[in-house]
Amino acid sequence: MDWNAKSLTVLGLSTTEVAILSAISESKNVQMIAGQTSLSRTGINHALKGLMAKGLVIAETKGRRKVYSSLSHAELQHKLRKTLEGMEITDKHKKGSKIRISKEDEFIIHIGSKEIIPAYSRIAAENKNERIRAIQHHRAWNRLVDTISPKQLIEFNEAVKKNHLIIDGMLNSGAYDAYKKEIQEDPKKHAEAVRSLEGRMADYTVFSDKFFNYDVEIWIFKTTTLIINWKEEVAIEIINASMTGFIRDMFEFVKAGGEKLDHNKAIRELLNK
């Protein structure tokens, strides 16, 4: 690998460090490096410590001596890529991205509630008067109410009613007891948000609390699937008829093992207590 390349000046390497890195594309000990570069052993040892701290040199013990080798081109590329990815992850102003496969097919990553809520509202508007499938464990609801404001949550639920979506939903059996507990603990915070769940055209099924016990929920529309992780505030929007059809069939298979429930009646009873 050419450590003298202009593109690598961003690494801030000294001429000594470049000479050493160039010399150890294959493993060498300090004596061998000194023989090849004419640098002093003291200078080489000092430079090697700095290069190892930067992650550009790997040290191994062979027999009684240590040998050193520089990163390959591929290894350096991987290291730089991971560094950039780490910078993106810690960026407070993260934004999602999209991959368009064809005119009909697209995969979009939404990051942060400021992207997820509008994306959901847009998808709901595009699917007016449609039956949609949804799976949400109460754990995902807990994470949701901790992540977004009551106003955003109500907006999220109102989008369902406004667009006349028929919810074919699946909830864990302990969800309503959890709603009740939350309302009792903080009526001002939770009552209005829970009330926004009422009035949906819905066909609800409950499943055991032990299943789907994640901070994730899934919404399956006509040709679009939206998978939301509220803990990480990341959503994956899959606009693909085949993949959505596959997920829809999987939903129907799981639903067959659940128990029917009148969701709106359960919410009314909950709010009247």
Contacts in CASP RR format, 6 or more apart in sequence:
PFRMAT RR
TARGET T0000
AUTHOR 0000-0000-0000
METHOD contacts of the structure
MODEL  1
MDWNAKSLTVLGLSTTEVAILSAISESKNVQMIAGQTSLSRTGINHALKG
LMAKGLVIAETKGRRKVYSSLSHAELQHKLRKTLEGMEITDKHKKGSKIR
ISKEDEFIIHIGSKEIIPAYSRIAAENKNERIRAIQHHRAWNRLVDTISP
KQLIEFNEAVKKNHLIIDGMLNSGAYDAYKKEIQEDPKKHAEAVRSLEGR
MADYTVFSDKFFNYDVEIWIFKTTTLIINWKEEVAIEIINASMTGFIRDM
FEFVKAGGEKLDHNKAIRELLNK
1 25 0 8 1.000
1 70 0 8 1.000
1 71 0 8 1.000
1 72 0 8 1.000
1 73 0 8 1.000
1 76 0 8 1.000
2 22 0 8 1.000
3 13 0 8 1.000
3 18 0 8 1.000
3 21 0 8 1.000
3 22 0 8 1.000
3 70 0 8 1.000
4 18 0 8 1.000
4 22 0 8 1.000
11 54 0 8 1.000
11 56 0 8 1.000
13 21 0 8 1.000
14 47 0 8 1.000
16 39 0 8 1.000
16 43 0 8 1.000
16 47 0 8 1.000
17 47 0 8 1.000
17 50 0 8 1.000
17 51 0 8 1.000
19 37 0 8 1.000
19 39 0 8 1.000
20 33 0 8 1.000
20 37 0 8 1.000
20 39 0 8 1.000
20 44 0 8 1.000
20 47 0 8 1.000
20 48 0 8 1.000
20 51 0 8 1.000
20 57 0 8 1.000
20 70 0 8 1.000
21 51 0 8 1.000
21 56 0 8 1.000
21 57 0 8 1.000
21 70 0 8 1.000
22 70 0 8 1.000
23 33 0 8 1.000
23 36 0 8 1.000
23 37 0 8 1.000
24 33 0 8 1.000
24 57 0 8 1.000
24 68 0 8 1.000
24 69 0 8 1.000
24 70 0 8 1.000
25 69 0 8 1.000
25 70 0 8 1.000
25 72 0 8 1.000
26 69 0 8 1.000
27 60 0 8 1.000
27 62 0 8 1.000
27 67 0 8 1.000
27 68 0 8 1.000
27 69 0 8 1.000
28 36 0 8 1.000
28 67 0 8 1.000
28 68 0 8 1.000
28 69 0 8 1.000
29 62 0 8 1.000
29 65 0 8 1.000
29 66 0 8 1.000
29 67 0 8 1.000
29 68 0 8 1.000
30 41 0 8 1.000
30 44 0 8 1.000
30 45 0 8 1.000
30 48 0 8 1.000
30 66 0 8 1.000
30 68 0 8 1.000
31 41 0 8 1.000
33 39 0 8 1.000
33 44 0 8 1.000
33 68 0 8 1.000
34 40 0 8 1.000
34 41 0 8 1.000
34 44 0 8 1.000
37 44 0 8 1.000
39 47 0 8 1.000
48 57 0 8 1.000
48 59 0 8 1.000
48 68 0 8 1.000
51 57 0 8 1.000
51 70 0 8 1.000
52 58 0 8 1.000
52 59 0 8 1.000
55 71 0 8 1.000
55 79 0 8 1.000
56 70 0 8 1.000
56 71 0 8 1.000
56 76 0 8 1.000
57 68 0 8 1.000
57 69 0 8 1.000
57 70 0 8 1.000
57 71 0 8 1.000
58 68 0 8 1.000
58 69 0 8 1.000
58 70 0 8 1.000
58 71 0 8 1.000
59 66 0 8 1.000
59 67 0 8 1.000
59 68 0 8 1.000
60 66 0 8 1.000
60 67 0 8 1.000
60 68 0 8 1.000
60 69 0 8 1.000
61 67 0 8 1.000
71 79 0 8 1.000
88 94 0 8 1.000
94 111 0 8 1.000
94 112 0 8 1.000
95 111 0 8 1.000
95 115 0 8 1.000
96 108 0 8 1.000
96 109 0 8 1.000
96 110 0 8 1.000
96 111 0 8 1.000
96 115 0 8 1.000
97 108 0 8 1.000
97 109 0 8 1.000
98 106 0 8 1.000
98 107 0 8 1.000
98 108 0 8 1.000
98 109 0 8 1.000
99 106 0 8 1.000
99 107 0 8 1.000
99 108 0 8 1.000
100 106 0 8 1.000
101 107 0 8 1.000
101 240 0 8 1.000
104 223 0 8 1.000
104 239 0 8 1.000
104 240 0 8 1.000
104 241 0 8 1.000
105 239 0 8 1.000
105 240 0 8 1.000
106 237 0 8 1.000
106 239 0 8 1.000
106 240 0 8 1.000
107 236 0 8 1.000
107 237 0 8 1.000
107 238 0 8 1.000
107 239 0 8 1.000
107 240 0 8 1.000
108 119 0 8 1.000
108 236 0 8 1.000
108 237 0 8 1.000
108 239 0 8 1.000
109 234 0 8 1.000
109 235 0 8 1.000
109 236 0 8 1.000
109 237 0 8 1.000
110 116 0 8 1.000
110 119 0 8 1.000
110 234 0 8 1.000
110 235 0 8 1.000
110 236 0 8 1.000
110 237 0 8 1.000
111 233 0 8 1.000
111 234 0 8 1.000
112 233 0 8 1.000
112 234 0 8 1.000
113 147 0 8 1.000
113 148 0 8 1.000
113 152 0 8 1.000
113 233 0 8 1.000
115 235 0 8 1.000
116 228 0 8 1.000
116 233 0 8 1.000
116 235 0 8 1.000
117 148 0 8 1.000
117 152 0 8 1.000
117 155 0 8 1.000
117 156 0 8 1.000
119 226 0 8 1.000
119 235 0 8 1.000
119 237 0 8 1.000
120 156 0 8 1.000
120 159 0 8 1.000
120 219 0 8 1.000
120 226 0 8 1.000
120 228 0 8 1.000
120 235 0 8 1.000
121 155 0 8 1.000
121 156 0 8 1.000
121 159 0 8 1.000
123 219 0 8 1.000
123 221 0 8 1.000
123 224 0 8 1.000
123 226 0 8 1.000
123 237 0 8 1.000
124 159 0 8 1.000
124 160 0 8 1.000
124 162 0 8 1.000
124 163 0 8 1.000
124 165 0 8 1.000
125 159 0 8 1.000
125 163 0 8 1.000
126 221 0 8 1.000
126 224 0 8 1.000
127 163 0 8 1.000
127 165 0 8 1.000
127 221 0 8 1.000
127 222 0 8 1.000
127 224 0 8 1.000
128 163 0 8 1.000
128 164 0 8 1.000
128 165 0 8 1.000
129 163 0 8 1.000
129 164 0 8 1.000
129 165 0 8 1.000
129 166 0 8 1.000
130 165 0 8 1.000
130 166 0 8 1.000
130 221 0 8 1.000
130 222 0 8 1.000
131 165 0 8 1.000
131 166 0 8 1.000
131 168 0 8 1.000
132 165 0 8 1.000
132 166 0 8 1.000
132 167 0 8 1.000
132 168 0 8 1.000
132 219 0 8 1.000
132 220 0 8 1.000
132 221 0 8 1.000
132 222 0 8 1.000
133 168 0 8 1.000
133 169 0 8 1.000
133 170 0 8 1.000
133 218 0 8 1.000
133 219 0 8 1.000
133 220 0 8 1.000
133 248 0 8 1.000
133 251 0 8 1.000
134 167 0 8 1.000
134 168 0 8 1.000
134 169 0 8 1.000
134 170 0 8 1.000
134 217 0 8 1.000
134 218 0 8 1.000
134 219 0 8 1.000
134 220 0 8 1.000
135 169 0 8 1.000
135 170 0 8 1.000
135 212 0 8 1.000
135 217 0 8 1.000
135 218 0 8 1.000
135 251 0 8 1.000
135 254 0 8 1.000
136 169 0 8 1.000
136 170 0 8 1.000
136 171 0 8 1.000
136 212 0 8 1.000
136 217 0 8 1.000
136 218 0 8 1.000
137 171 0 8 1.000
137 172 0 8 1.000
137 175 0 8 1.000
137 209 0 8 1.000
137 211 0 8 1.000
137 212 0 8 1.000
137 213 0 8 1.000
137 214 0 8 1.000
137 217 0 8 1.000
138 171 0 8 1.000
138 172 0 8 1.000
138 174 0 8 1.000
138 175 0 8 1.000
138 178 0 8 1.000
138 179 0 8 1.000
138 209 0 8 1.000
139 172 0 8 1.000
139 213 0 8 1.000
139 214 0 8 1.000
139 215 0 8 1.000
140 214 0 8 1.000
140 215 0 8 1.000
140 216 0 8 1.000
140 217 0 8 1.000
140 228 0 8 1.000
140 230 0 8 1.000
141 175 0 8 1.000
141 178 0 8 1.000
142 178 0 8 1.000
143 215 0 8 1.000
143 230 0 8 1.000
143 231 0 8 1.000
144 153 0 8 1.000
144 217 0 8 1.000
144 230 0 8 1.000
145 153 0 8 1.000
145 182 0 8 1.000
145 190 0 8 1.000
145 193 0 8 1.000
146 230 0 8 1.000
147 230 0 8 1.000
147 231 0 8 1.000
147 233 0 8 1.000
148 156 0 8 1.000
150 189 0 8 1.000
150 190 0 8 1.000
150 192 0 8 1.000
150 193 0 8 1.000
153 193 0 8 1.000
153 196 0 8 1.000
154 192 0 8 1.000
154 193 0 8 1.000
154 196 0 8 1.000
157 193 0 8 1.000
157 196 0 8 1.000
157 197 0 8 1.000
157 200 0 8 1.000
158 196 0 8 1.000
160 167 0 8 1.000
160 200 0 8 1.000
161 199 0 8 1.000
161 200 0 8 1.000
164 201 0 8 1.000
165 200 0 8 1.000
165 201 0 8 1.000
166 201 0 8 1.000
166 202 0 8 1.000
166 203 0 8 1.000
167 200 0 8 1.000
167 201 0 8 1.000
167 202 0 8 1.000
167 203 0 8 1.000
167 204 0 8 1.000
167 263 0 8 1.000
168 202 0 8 1.000
168 203 0 8 1.000
168 251 0 8 1.000
168 255 0 8 1.000
169 202 0 8 1.000
169 203 0 8 1.000
169 204 0 8 1.000
169 205 0 8 1.000
169 263 0 8 1.000
170 204 0 8 1.000
170 205 0 8 1.000
170 206 0 8 1.000
170 207 0 8 1.000
170 212 0 8 1.000
170 251 0 8 1.000
170 254 0 8 1.000
170 255 0 8 1.000
170 258 0 8 1.000
171 204 0 8 1.000
171 205 0 8 1.000
171 206 0 8 1.000
171 207 0 8 1.000
171 261 0 8 1.000
171 263 0 8 1.000
172 206 0 8 1.000
172 207 0 8 1.000
172 208 0 8 1.000
172 209 0 8 1.000
172 211 0 8 1.000
172 212 0 8 1.000
172 213 0 8 1.000
173 206 0 8 1.000
173 207 0 8 1.000
173 208 0 8 1.000
173 209 0 8 1.000
173 259 0 8 1.000
174 206 0 8 1.000
174 209 0 8 1.000
175 206 0 8 1.000
176 266 0 8 1.000
176 267 0 8 1.000
176 270 0 8 1.000
179 190 0 8 1.000
179 194 0 8 1.000
179 267 0 8 1.000
179 270 0 8 1.000
180 270 0 8 1.000
180 273 0 8 1.000
182 189 0 8 1.000
182 190 0 8 1.000
182 194 0 8 1.000
183 190 0 8 1.000
183 191 0 8 1.000
183 194 0 8 1.000
183 270 0 8 1.000
183 271 0 8 1.000
191 271 0 8 1.000
194 267 0 8 1.000
194 270 0 8 1.000
194 271 0 8 1.000
195 267 0 8 1.000
195 271 0 8 1.000
197 263 0 8 1.000
197 267 0 8 1.000
198 264 0 8 1.000
198 267 0 8 1.000
198 268 0 8 1.000
198 271 0 8 1.000
199 264 0 8 1.000
199 267 0 8 1.000
200 263 0 8 1.000
200 264 0 8 1.000
202 263 0 8 1.000
202 264 0 8 1.000
203 260 0 8 1.000
204 260 0 8 1.000
204 261 0 8 1.000
204 262 0 8 1.000
204 263 0 8 1.000
205 255 0 8 1.000
205 258 0 8 1.000
205 259 0 8 1.000
205 260 0 8 1.000
205 261 0 8 1.000
206 258 0 8 1.000
206 259 0 8 1.000
206 261 0 8 1.000
207 254 0 8 1.000
207 257 0 8 1.000
207 258 0 8 1.000
207 259 0 8 1.000
215 229 0 8 1.000
215 230 0 8 1.000
215 231 0 8 1.000
215 232 0 8 1.000
216 227 0 8 1.000
216 228 0 8 1.000
216 229 0 8 1.000
216 230 0 8 1.000
217 227 0 8 1.000
217 228 0 8 1.000
217 230 0 8 1.000
218 225 0 8 1.000
218 226 0 8 1.000
218 227 0 8 1.000
218 228 0 8 1.000
218 247 0 8 1.000
219 225 0 8 1.000
219 226 0 8 1.000
219 227 0 8 1.000
219 228 0 8 1.000
220 244 0 8 1.000
220 247 0 8 1.000
220 248 0 8 1.000
220 251 0 8 1.000
221 244 0 8 1.000
222 244 0 8 1.000
223 239 0 8 1.000
223 240 0 8 1.000
223 241 0 8 1.000
223 244 0 8 1.000
224 237 0 8 1.000
224 238 0 8 1.000
224 239 0 8 1.000
224 244 0 8 1.000
225 236 0 8 1.000
225 237 0 8 1.000
225 238 0 8 1.000
225 240 0 8 1.000
225 243 0 8 1.000
225 244 0 8 1.000
225 247 0 8 1.000
226 235 0 8 1.000
226 236 0 8 1.000
226 237 0 8 1.000
226 238 0 8 1.000
227 235 0 8 1.000
227 236 0 8 1.000
227 238 0 8 1.000
228 234 0 8 1.000
228 235 0 8 1.000
229 235 0 8 1.000
238 244 0 8 1.000
238 247 0 8 1.000
END
